């Protein structure tokens, strides 16, 4: 008899929180719209079984040396963590320009990523849910504030190894206080609205 292994809260019913199977549908680069962001990648994802999409955002400012050259920044680490999972070798030069692995300049990073990594699907069909993401309701910054749905910025490949790694990453961020989930009381208060926010998680 075959072994049965539950797949987690990924696709059925109305439970679209926790570890979910996702597909990447579209990339947008919006850094020019935000003075505080050197990088602002808005990544549209679709959860398996859901008719709606959500946004995974990687946004923040870069660290620079006295000559204005890029020297680091947590947002850069988040970008490269994401790129590693989707198999992308492009990156930023110290001058802040996007380049391919072979040194060819990328003039439009969103267009480049869409051509290589977005799921091109026909109407009425499902994309390939190749990745896992953690979706949660964020604890409001002030008591009585709105509760927003977030997509954790780290994704993993949709396999057993990826699931274990994502669960480990989420737990680490929770333990450090970087990922704060709303309590049942905060999400069930009648005046609360659970909705998407236009802001990212910040500079985690």
N, C-alpha and C positions, 0 to 999 in steps of 0.2 A: 504494500500500500504506500502511496506517495506521501511525503512529508507535507504538512500544511503549515504555512508560515504567514501570519497576518501581515498586511502591507501598511498598517498604520492609518492615520486620518488623512487619506490622500484623495479619494475620489467620489465616495458615495454620500447620499443624503445631503444635509445642509451644513455639515461640519467642515468648514474650509479654513480651519485654524490648526496650528501645530505643523508638523512636517508633512508637506504636500508635494505631489508630483506636479511639475510645472514645465511649460514650454516657453521659450523666448520668442516674442512676436515682433518687437520693434525697439530700436535704439534712437534716442534723441540726445543731442549735446546742447545744454542750455546755459553754459557758463557766462555767455555774453549778457544774459538777463539778470545776473546776480553779481553785485559788486564784491561780495564776500567769497565767491567761489571761483577758483582757478579751474576746477573740474566739476562738472555737473552732468553726469550721465543719468538719464531717465530711461529706465528699461521696462518696457511693457511686458508683463508675463500673463500667462493663462494657466489657471489651475485645472487639473483634470476633473471633469464633471461639472464645472462651473460655466455659466453663460457670460460671466463678466470677467474683465481683466483687472489687474492691479499693477501698481508701479513699484519697482525696486530702484532706489536711488543711491548713487554713489557720488557724494558731493563734498567739497571742502576746499581749503586753501593749501597751497604748497609751501614748504619751507625753502628759503633761498639764502645763499651766502652773501657776503658784502659786495660781491660783484654781480649780484642779481641772478646767479646760476642756481638751478634747482639742487637742493641738498637733501631733500627728503620730504616727509609729511605723511601722516597716517592715511590720507585719502589716496596717496600713491600706492600704499600697501594694499588698500582695499581694491583698487583697480587691478593690480597684478594678481591678487588672490582670485578675483573673478575671471581674469583672462586665463589663468592657469587651468581653471576648471573647463572653460569652453574651448581650450586648445589654441588660444590666440597668442602670437609671439610679438605683436606690435608693442610699442611703448613710447614714452616721452624722452626727448633728449634733454640735456641740462639747460638748453635754451627754451624749453617749453614747447617744442614742436613734436607732433606725432610722427613716428616713422615706422615702417615695416621692419621686420627682422633683417632684411637685406639693405637697410639704410635708405629706402625710398620714402620721400616725404608723403604723408597722408594729409591732404588738404581738408577733408571732411571726415572726421573720425566716425560720426554716426552713420554716414552713408557706407563707409568702409565696413563697419561692423554688421550693418544690415545685409550687405551683399554676401557676407561670409557666414553669419551666425543666426539670422532671424529665420523663423519657420515660415516658409512660403506655402500657404495652404489655400486650397480652393474653397469657395463658399460652401458651407454645409458639411465640411470635413474637419476632422480633428488634426492638430499638429502632433509631432512626436514629443512626448513628455520625457525628455532625456535627462532632466535635472530635478533636484529636490531643493525646496526652499522652506523656511520656517516663517509662518504667518501668525501674527499675534496682535492683541489689542494693547496699545501702549498705555501705561499708567499716566493719568493727566498730571501736568506739572503743578497745577494748583487744585486744591480740593473743590470739587464741583465742576471742574473743567471738562471739556469735551474729551471723549475717548476716541483715539484714532487707530485705524488699522494700519499696521506696518508690515513690511516684508524685510526680514533680516538680510543684511547686505551680503552675507556669505552663502553661496549655494554649493551644492555638491552633485556629483554624478548620481544618477538614479540606479543605484545598486546597493547591496548590503554594506559594503565598505563605506560608501558615501553617506548612507543613513547614519551609521555609527559615528562618523566624523562630524556630521552636522549636529547631531545630538550633543556631542562633546563640545563643539564650538559654542552652541547655544548655552549650555550649562556654564561654561567658563565665563561668558559675557554676563550671565545672570549673577554668578558669584561675585564678579567684580563690580556689579551695580551699573553696568553699561546698558543692559537690556532689562527694562522694568515693565512688567506686565500688569495690566489693570486687574483688580480683584473682581470677583463675581458681583459684589455690592456696587462697585464703581460702574460696571457695565450694565447693571440692571436698573439703575436709578432712572425713573421715568423721564427726567429732563435731559438725560444724556443722549447724544447722537453719535453712533459709531459711524465714522466716515473716513475717507482718505484725506490725508494732509498734503499740502503742497510743499512741505519741508522734508528734508532728509533726516537721518538719524544724527547728523552732526559729524564731528571729527573723531569717531571711535576708531 
